Amino acid sequence: MEIVKYENTLERWFSKHPKVLVALSGGVDSCLVAFMARKFNGSRNCICLIGVSPSLKKQDLDSAIKFCTDHDISYRKVFPNEIEDPRYASNPINRCFYCKSALYTEMGKVRDAHYPHFELLNGNNYSDRGDYRPGMKAAAEYHALSPLAECKIDKQIIRDIAQKYHLEVWDKPASPCMSSRFPYGEAITVDKLRMVEEAEQIVNNMGFSDVRVRISNKNASIEVPEKEIQTLKNNFNNLQQKFYEIGFGNVQIDQEGLVSGKLNRFIEDKD
C-alpha cells in the first residue's frame, strides 16, 4: 500500500508537469524518473538526455542507453564538456555545481532548439538531503525539478517501486561520477578518470559489484562493503599487481569499508 501511495503522488506530480526532459545517468533514481514520466505522460512527452562525459563510466552510459531502448523511451546524447572548465577540473569543494551547470546548460540548449515547452528534471531524491550536494544549487539556478525529492520518495522506496516494475536497475549499486573519487583540490584529468574506471572494473571483475577506488597522487585506496573486506584481502596480491600495471603507486584497502560521500568529511566550511 505504501508503494501505491507514492506512485499516486508521482502521478499527480507529473500531471502538473506534462512535458519533461530527464537527465539520465543510468542509475536507479534517474531511471525511475524516466520510467514514471514515460508511464504517466506518454512517449512523446518524455525525452531523456544522457550527458556523455569522461566522468561517466562507459558501463553506466551503456546502461542508460539500454534502459531507454528496453522501455521505449526516447533519448538524445548531450556533451557537457565540464572537464574543459578549469573551475571544474581544479576540483574545488563545489565541483558538482560546475558539473551540473554544464549539464543543465546543454539540456537547456536542446530544450530551446527542439522542446520549448518541456521542463528539465533530475533524479535527486529525498534521501539526498543532509549530505553536501552543490549540484542541487545548480538545479535550482537552472530550474531543474526533482520529482522524487518533491514527492518525499527516499532511496528505499525508489528501489521498491523499481522492483515492482521489474526494472533491471532496481538493485544497481550507486555509481556516482568518477570525479568524486578525488580529494578536493587535486586536479582532475581525463587520464586519471580512465585510471579510476579501469581500476574499479578490475575489482568488479573479481566479483565485487559495489566498489570505490579513491585516488590521491596516483595512490589508490579501495573501498568495498565492510562484509566483503576479508574477501578483498584474499585477492589483494593479484589485484595490487594489476593496479601497478595501469599506473598506480601505493595501493591499500580502506579498512572502514565503503562509505558514500566519504571525502565530504574533510570539508570544514560547506557554505
N, C-alpha and C positions, 0 to 999 in steps of 0.2 A: 504493500500500500504506500509506503514511503516513496518508492521509486515513481509510482504513478503520480504522486503529488508533485514531485519535482518535474516530471515530464509535462504535466499540465501547466506548471508555472512557466516552463520554457515555451510551450505552445502559445501562451498568452503574450510572452515577451516577443516572440517572432511575429505575432500578428500585428504588433506595433512597429516592426522593422521588417517590412516585406521584401526588400531587395538588399542583398548583402554581398560583400567581398570579404572572404575569410582568409586571414593569414594562416597558412597551413605549414606546420613544421614536420608532421608525421608522427607526433606524439599523441597520446590518448586524449588530451584536453582539446587540442585544436581539431582533431579528427571527429570528436563527438560534436563539437560546434558545427562543423561542416555537415555531418550526417543529419543532425536535427534541423539545420537550415534547409537542407535538401528535402527532408521529410515534410516539414511544415509549410515551406514556401514554394516548393517545386524546383525542378532542374533549371529553369530559365532565370530564376531569381536568386540562385546561389552559385557564385563563382569562387573557386579557391585560387589564391595567389601564393605561389611557392617561391620563397626567397632563396635563390641559388647563391651560395656563399662558401668560401674556404672554411668557415667556422661551422658549417653544417656537414655532418658526416654523409658520405655518399650513400650509406645504407639507409639513413633517415630520408634523404632525398628520394631514393628509390621507393621507400616505404610510402611516402606521401603520394607519389605518382600512382603507385599500385592501388592505394586506398581509393583515390578518385576514380580510377578505371573500374575497380571492382564494384563501386557503389553508384556508378552513373552520375558522377559529379564533374562538372566542367572545371578545368583548371588552366592557368597560364603560369609560366615562369616569369619571375622578375629578378633583376640583378642589382641589389642594393650597393655593392662595391664599398661596403663600410671599411674594409681593410685599407682602402686608399685614403681614408680620412685620418690625418695624423692625430686628431683628438681621440679617435678610437684606438689606433694602433699603439699609442703610447700607454694604453691600458690604465687610465685613471679609475678611481673608485666608481665614477658614474659612466663607465664604458658602455653599459647597456643602454643608456639614454641615447648615445650617438648611434648605436647599432639599430635600435628600434626607430629612431628618427629617420635613418637612411631607408629602412624598410617601408615605413609609412609614407615617406616621400615618393617612393616608386609606386606604391599602391595607389597613392593619390593621382599620380600621372596616368595610370591605367584607368582609374575611375573617370577622370576628366575627359579622356580620349574616347572611352568606349561605354562607360556605365555611369552617366552623370547623376542618376538618382539613387545610386547604391551607397550604403554605409559601410565603413570599414569595421571589421570585427577581429578580435583576437581570442586566444584560448585561456586567458587569465582566469583563475578560479578562486573560490572563497578561501581556500587554504593558503593562498599566496600572501594573504595579509600578514604583517609582522616581520617577515624577512625583508632585507634591504633589496628593493627592486626599482631602480631608477627607470627601468623600461616602462613602468606604469606612468611615470611623469610624462614620458614621450607620448604614450597612448592618450593621455588627457589633452596634451597640447595639439595633437593631430585628430582629436575627436574620434579615436578608435574605441569602439564599445566592447565590453566584456560580459556577454550574456551569462556565463557560468557564475562569475562573481556577483553580478547584479541579482541573480536568482538564488544566491546563497548556496550554491552547489559546491561541495568540497571534493577533495580528491577521491575519497572512498565512494561517494555517491556517483561520481563520474565513472569509475570503474564498474560499479554495479549496473548502471544504465547501459554502458558499452557491452557488458557481458550479456545483458538481457537481449540485446540485438545481435549477439554473436559477432561483434566487431573484432577483427583479428588483433587489434591493438589493445584490447581491454586490459591485459596484464603486462603490457610492454613496460619495461623499466623506464624511469625518467631518463631523458637524454638531453641535458642542457647543452647549449652551444659550447664548442670546444675551447673558446676563449676563456671560459670560466675555470679552466684548469691552471691558469697562470696567476701568480701572486700579483696583486695590483702594483703597477709601476714597472713591471717587466714588459718590455716591448713585445708585441705580437707580430709574427711574420707568417707568411704562407708556409714556409719550410717548417717552422715549429708546429704549426697546426697539423701538417701532414705527419710529423713525428708522433704527435699525440694520437691521431686517428689510427696510424699503423700499430702503435703500442697497445691501444685498447682492443684492436682487432686480434692481436696476438693472445691477449688474456681471454677474450671471448672464445677464441678457437680452442682454448684449454677447458672450456665448459663453464666459464663464469659469465653469466648473462648481464649482471649489473656491476659495472666497474668504472672507476675514475682513475686516470693516470695524471696526477698533478705534476707539473713541470716547473722547475726553477733552475735557471742557468744550465739547462740541459741535464739536470739531475731529476730522477723520477721517483715519485712516491706513489705506490699503488694502493688503491682502496677497493676492497670488496666487502660485502656484508660480514659483520663480525663472526657469524657462524661458519663462514667459509674461509676464514683466515688460515686455519691449520692446513686445509687442502691446498691453499695457495703456497704455503711454506713448503709443502711436499713437492711442489713443482718449481720451486724458486730457481734452482741452479740452471735448469733448461731455459726458463723464462728470462733470467738475468742475461744469459748469453745472447739471446735474441734481441734484447734491448740494446746491448752493446753494439750489435751489428747494424742497428738503424741510427746510431749516433748518440745514445745516451751515455752519460758518465756514471756517477753513482746511482744505484738502484736499491730502493728499500721498500718494505711493506709497512704501511701505516697500521700500527697495532690497535688503534681505536676502531678501525673499520670505516665503512663508507658512511659519510655524513654529507647530505646535500647542503650546499652553500657554506662549506666549512671555511673558506677563505674570507667570508664576511666577518668572521670573528675578529679579524685584525683591523677592522675599520674603527677608528676612535671616534670620528665625528661623521655621522651619516647625513647631516643636514647641509 
